[in-house]
Amino acid sequence: MKGEAKRDYPASILHQSPWYREYRYVEDYFSRIHTALSDGKNESSLLVMNPIESVWLGHVFLLPKGFTIIAYEAVAEYKDIWVGYRNTLFYTIVGTLINMILTICAAYPLARKDFMPRNVLMFFFMLTMYFSGGLIPTYLVVNNLHLTNTVWAMIIPGAVSIYNVIITRTYFVNSIPKSLEEAAELDGANTLQLLIKVVLPLSKPILAVIGLYYAVGHWNDFYTALLYINKKNLLPLQSFLRDLLMSNKMSIANMQGLDAAAMEAKMQLSQTLKYSVIIVSTIPVLCIYPFIQKYFVKGVMIGSVKG
């Protein structure tokens, strides 16, 4: 892959943002093309262009041409991105820990045959999967608990997934040998020691699976912020990325009065910005997945097929 084409920006705009520099570069490029064509030259002899121009003019078919990070520079200059990263990391780490603790505490009693009310509780758990209070009652509950505009509004309302509870319970029932529990009880282990020292060490596959489910859910969550968060310093990364794309669309919609070069520059950056935002938002999850891949397939199959 070739290095990034050197830009000959005027010295007067070197301190400007990447967006403005790219706009001036593209404007100058089209101006030169127009002048050359007016003089009777062939356009193909003038195609010494940046990678974005190559794509837009149809000169990229399979192999990439050139390398540019102009869209990533635009994302990095959007300062709120780093606030969103900080908030999302907190929501993902703390939220996933709370999710895991509550899910295990709900699933383990339901997996024990000596827990008498387990069938009744399972019925009520299943009921919530088919019926819910609705959006407005849920908002009223969250608001009356004074959770709106706090970090806990992103964590507490979805602290337990009944689907994950059922998967975890099924794994405990079908994959933990009863003889191990009986042997631990004979050695004097109580229920808590049995859970921590016997059950959980043997449940790494299912714990990795539901942990990934919860973490990805928190990482991609922006709808909860739309409902409960009004403070900008508490918004997650996805909300800031959505705002960035929406503001870019609005700037494109208000291009009346701009010349062709300016419109072309804005449209080029709007397209590349979409893809750079996708990469920025998915890289952390892609970095985590390889470490739990060996547990993933086994945990899903055992937890969902049996029982």
SEDRENZA-120109 format. One line per 3 residues: number of its first residue (from 1); their letters; for each residue x, y, z of C-alpha. Coordinates in Angstrom, 2 decimals, padded with zeros to 5 digits. Last residue first. Example, Ala and Ser with C-alpha at 12.3 -4.5 7.8 and 13.67 -1.06 7.14 Angstrom:
2) SA) 013.67/-001.06/007.14 ~ 012.30/-004.50/007.80
! end
This chain:
307) GKV) -032.57/-028.45/028.83 ~ -029.73/-028.64/026.34 ~ -029.30/-026.49/023.28
304) SGI) -028.87/-023.05/024.85 ~ -026.24/-023.27/027.55 ~ -024.18/-026.09/026.07
301) MVG) -024.07/-024.62/022.57 ~ -023.52/-021.01/023.62 ~ -020.79/-021.87/026.12
298) KVF) -018.90/-024.13/023.76 ~ -018.97/-021.57/020.94 ~ -017.75/-018.70/023.14
295) YKQ) -015.18/-020.27/025.41 ~ -012.34/-020.45/022.86 ~ -013.33/-017.02/021.54
292) IFP) -012.78/-015.35/024.90 ~ -009.40/-013.70/024.26 ~ -010.12/-013.20/020.55
289) YIC) -013.25/-011.10/021.38 ~ -011.59/-008.34/023.41 ~ -009.74/-006.55/020.59
286) LVP) -012.78/-006.66/018.31 ~ -014.86/-005.04/021.07 ~ -012.35/-002.19/021.43
283) ITS) -012.12/-001.71/017.61 ~ -015.88/-001.41/017.03 ~ -016.66/002.28/017.71
280) VII) -013.60/003.77/016.03 ~ -013.97/001.47/013.02 ~ -017.62/002.40/012.44
277) VSY) -016.82/006.11/012.90 ~ -014.10/005.82/010.24 ~ -016.63/004.30/007.85
274) KLT) -019.17/007.09/008.26 ~ -016.48/009.78/008.07 ~ -015.36/008.48/004.68
271) QSL) -018.78/009.22/003.21 ~ -019.21/012.64/004.83 ~ -015.66/013.62/003.85
268) QMK) -016.31/012.98/000.18 ~ -019.68/014.74/000.28 ~ -018.16/017.84/001.89
265) AEM) -015.33/018.00/-000.64 ~ -017.67/017.56/-003.61 ~ -019.99/020.31/-002.35
262) AAA) -017.04/022.67/-001.97 ~ -015.75/021.84/-005.44 ~ -019.16/022.30/-007.05
259) DLG) -019.70/025.78/-005.64 ~ -021.60/026.49/-002.46 ~ -024.81/028.56/-002.52
256) QMN) -027.01/025.89/-001.05 ~ -024.95/023.41/000.93 ~ -027.34/023.18/003.88
253) AIS) -028.20/019.46/003.57 ~ -024.50/018.61/003.72 ~ -024.09/020.52/006.99
250) MKN) -027.12/018.70/008.37 ~ -025.65/015.35/007.42 ~ -022.39/016.24/009.21
247) SML) -024.32/017.27/012.32 ~ -026.13/013.92/012.25 ~ -022.90/011.95/011.86
244) LDR) -021.23/013.73/014.78 ~ -024.36/013.48/016.91 ~ -024.48/009.71/016.32
241) LFS) -020.82/009.43/017.25 ~ -021.47/011.41/020.43 ~ -024.42/009.18/021.33
238) QLP) -022.42/006.02/020.63 ~ -019.62/007.16/022.95 ~ -021.86/007.43/025.99
235) LLN) -023.44/010.65/027.33 ~ -022.62/011.67/030.90 ~ -020.74/014.94/030.20
232) KKN) -023.54/016.06/027.89 ~ -026.14/016.07/030.65 ~ -029.59/015.14/029.34
229) IYL) -029.53/011.41/030.08 ~ -032.62/009.24/030.67 ~ -034.31/008.44/027.39
226) LAT) -031.69/009.27/024.77 ~ -029.03/007.72/027.01 ~ -030.99/004.46/027.10
223) YFD) -031.11/004.50/023.29 ~ -027.32/004.84/022.99 ~ -026.22/001.36/023.98
220) NWH) -023.55/-000.19/021.77 ~ -020.92/-000.63/024.51 ~ -023.47/-001.68/027.11
217) GVA) -024.90/-004.41/024.89 ~ -021.42/-005.51/023.83 ~ -020.44/-005.90/027.48
214) YYL) -023.62/-007.78/028.42 ~ -023.36/-010.30/025.61 ~ -019.61/-010.71/026.17
211) GIV) -020.16/-011.44/029.86 ~ -022.96/-013.83/028.91 ~ -020.56/-015.82/026.77
208) ALI) -017.53/-015.67/029.06 ~ -019.65/-016.80/032.02 ~ -021.02/-019.66/029.94
205) PKS) -017.56/-020.92/029.06 ~ -016.04/-020.29/032.52 ~ -018.61/-022.38/034.36
202) LPL) -016.39/-024.96/036.07 ~ -014.62/-022.32/038.17 ~ -018.06/-020.85/039.02
199) VVK) -019.63/-024.05/040.36 ~ -016.95/-025.38/042.70 ~ -015.18/-022.66/044.71
196) ILL) -017.59/-019.72/044.43 ~ -020.94/-021.54/044.32 ~ -020.05/-024.25/046.82
193) QLT) -018.51/-021.68/049.15 ~ -021.75/-019.69/049.05 ~ -023.90/-022.77/049.67
190) NAG) -021.82/-024.07/052.58 ~ -018.81/-026.35/052.23 ~ -018.35/-028.93/054.99
187) DLE) -016.37/-031.59/053.15 ~ -019.59/-033.57/052.72 ~ -021.09/-030.51/051.00
184) AAE) -018.15/-030.40/048.60 ~ -018.60/-034.09/047.75 ~ -022.32/-033.56/047.16
181) ELS) -021.67/-030.62/044.87 ~ -019.08/-032.60/042.91 ~ -021.45/-035.56/042.63
178) KPI) -024.12/-033.37/041.10 ~ -021.91/-032.79/038.10 ~ -022.13/-029.22/036.77
175) SNV) -022.97/-029.23/033.04 ~ -026.71/-029.81/032.78 ~ -028.22/-027.85/035.66
172) FYT) -025.62/-025.07/035.85 ~ -025.72/-024.62/032.07 ~ -029.49/-024.40/032.06
169) RTI) -029.38/-021.77/034.83 ~ -026.88/-019.72/032.82 ~ -029.04/-019.81/029.69
166) IVN) -032.16/-018.93/031.69 ~ -030.44/-016.01/033.42 ~ -029.10/-014.79/030.08
163) YIS) -032.64/-014.63/028.66 ~ -033.86/-012.99/031.85 ~ -031.41/-010.14/031.29
160) VAG) -030.59/-008.36/034.54 ~ -029.19/-004.86/035.20 ~ -031.15/-003.22/032.41
157) PII) -032.70/-000.37/034.42 ~ -029.62/-000.23/036.75 ~ -026.77/000.51/034.32
154) MAW) -027.32/003.55/032.08 ~ -029.54/005.32/034.62 ~ -026.81/004.59/037.16
151) VTN) -024.52/007.18/035.58 ~ -026.91/009.91/036.64 ~ -029.12/012.25/034.61
148) TLH) -032.21/010.24/035.54 ~ -031.76/007.91/038.51 ~ -033.92/009.82/040.97
145) LNN) -035.95/006.69/041.85 ~ -039.05/008.57/040.76 ~ -037.40/009.20/037.37
142) VVL) -036.56/005.53/036.83 ~ -040.10/004.51/037.76 ~ -041.63/007.19/035.53
139) YTP) -039.42/006.13/032.62 ~ -040.52/002.53/033.02 ~ -044.16/003.58/033.17
136) ILG) -043.69/005.57/029.91 ~ -041.84/002.84/027.98 ~ -044.04/-000.11/028.72
133) GSF) -044.72/-002.16/031.84 ~ -043.49/-005.35/030.24 ~ -045.05/-008.58/029.04
130) YMT) -043.58/-011.56/027.18 ~ -040.08/-011.80/028.70 ~ -041.40/-010.56/032.05
127) LMF) -043.59/-013.65/032.32 ~ -040.57/-015.93/032.08 ~ -039.18/-014.51/035.31
124) FFM) -042.57/-014.86/036.97 ~ -042.77/-018.52/035.98 ~ -039.17/-019.15/037.03
121) LVN) -039.97/-017.72/040.45 ~ -042.82/-020.17/040.86 ~ -040.70/-023.10/039.69
118) RPM) -037.80/-022.15/041.98 ~ -039.95/-021.82/045.10 ~ -038.59/-025.07/046.64
115) FDK) -034.82/-024.63/046.31 ~ -033.71/-028.25/046.84 ~ -033.60/-028.81/043.09
112) RAL) -030.89/-026.21/042.68 ~ -030.68/-024.54/039.24 ~ -033.09/-021.74/040.13
109) PYA) -030.86/-020.86/043.11 ~ -027.86/-020.56/040.73 ~ -029.53/-018.47/038.03
106) ACI) -030.56/-015.43/040.06 ~ -027.28/-014.90/041.93 ~ -025.36/-015.64/038.73
103) TLI) -027.37/-013.05/036.78 ~ -027.08/-010.45/039.54 ~ -023.30/-010.78/039.77
100) MNI) -022.81/-010.85/035.99 ~ -024.97/-007.81/035.33 ~ -023.27/-005.81/038.09
97) LTG) -019.84/-006.62/036.63 ~ -021.08/-005.84/033.11 ~ -022.41/-002.45/034.19
94) VIT) -019.19/-001.49/035.95 ~ -017.00/-002.36/032.95 ~ -019.34/-001.25/030.14
91) YFL) -020.71/001.89/031.79 ~ -017.21/003.02/032.81 ~ -015.74/002.30/029.37
88) TNR) -018.69/004.10/027.79 ~ -018.16/007.20/029.91 ~ -014.46/007.48/029.14
85) YGV) -014.97/006.81/025.44 ~ -017.75/009.41/025.29 ~ -015.54/012.04/026.90
82) WID) -012.87/011.14/024.35 ~ -015.31/011.60/021.47 ~ -016.38/014.97/022.89
79) KYE) -013.18/016.48/021.50 ~ -014.17/016.10/017.83 ~ -010.63/016.59/016.56
76) AVA) -010.11/012.83/016.69 ~ -013.09/012.25/014.36 ~ -011.76/014.75/011.80
73) EYA) -008.29/013.24/012.03 ~ -009.82/009.81/011.48 ~ -011.51/011.13/008.32
70) IIT) -008.24/012.54/006.97 ~ -006.36/009.31/007.61 ~ -005.29/008.66/004.03
67) FGK) -003.59/005.80/002.19 ~ -003.05/005.25/-001.51 ~ -004.95/003.10/-003.96
64) PLL) -006.67/000.03/-002.59 ~ -006.99/-003.09/-004.79 ~ -010.38/-004.08/-006.14
61) FVH) -011.89/-001.44/-008.43 ~ -010.54/001.98/-007.53 ~ -010.46/004.53/-010.40
58) GLW) -014.16/005.40/-010.20 ~ -013.88/009.18/-009.83 ~ -015.14/009.05/-006.24
55) VSE) -012.72/006.34/-005.23 ~ -009.66/008.04/-006.74 ~ -010.68/011.38/-005.19
52) IPN) -010.68/009.79/-001.75 ~ -007.23/008.30/-002.37 ~ -005.62/011.68/-003.18
49) MVL) -005.03/012.71/-006.75 ~ -002.55/012.62/-009.61 ~ -005.22/012.24/-012.26
46) LSS) -004.09/014.98/-014.62 ~ -003.09/012.89/-017.63 ~ -006.45/011.14/-017.55
43) ENK) -008.20/014.49/-017.97 ~ -006.76/015.00/-021.49 ~ -005.68/018.60/-022.20
40) GDS) -007.69/020.99/-024.37 ~ -006.94/024.26/-022.55 ~ -010.43/024.27/-021.04
37) LAT) -009.73/020.77/-019.80 ~ -006.65/022.07/-018.00 ~ -008.51/024.93/-016.38
34) HIR) -011.34/022.69/-015.20 ~ -008.92/020.14/-013.80 ~ -006.92/022.84/-012.03
31) SFY) -010.09/024.23/-010.42 ~ -011.13/020.72/-009.48 ~ -007.87/020.23/-007.60
28) DEV) -007.97/023.67/-005.95 ~ -011.41/022.94/-004.53 ~ -010.27/019.48/-003.43
25) YRY) -007.32/020.96/-001.52 ~ -009.38/023.77/-000.05 ~ -011.98/021.26/001.23
22) ERY) -009.26/018.99/002.56 ~ -007.75/021.88/004.52 ~ -011.16/022.86/005.88
19) WPS) -012.01/019.36/007.08 ~ -008.51/018.78/008.44 ~ -008.95/021.85/010.71
16) QHL) -007.03/025.07/010.05 ~ -003.45/025.80/011.16 ~ -002.03/024.94/007.74
13) ISA) -004.46/027.38/006.11 ~ -002.20/030.40/005.44 ~ 000.76/028.23/004.51
10) PYD) -001.06/027.05/001.40 ~ -001.53/023.27/001.41 ~ 000.62/021.17/-000.90
7) RKA) -000.71/017.82/000.27 ~ 001.58/014.80/000.06 ~ -000.11/011.61/-001.05
4) EGK) -000.37/009.09/001.81 ~ 001.96/006.18/001.49 ~ 001.37/003.39/-000.97
1) M) 000.00/000.00/000.00
! end
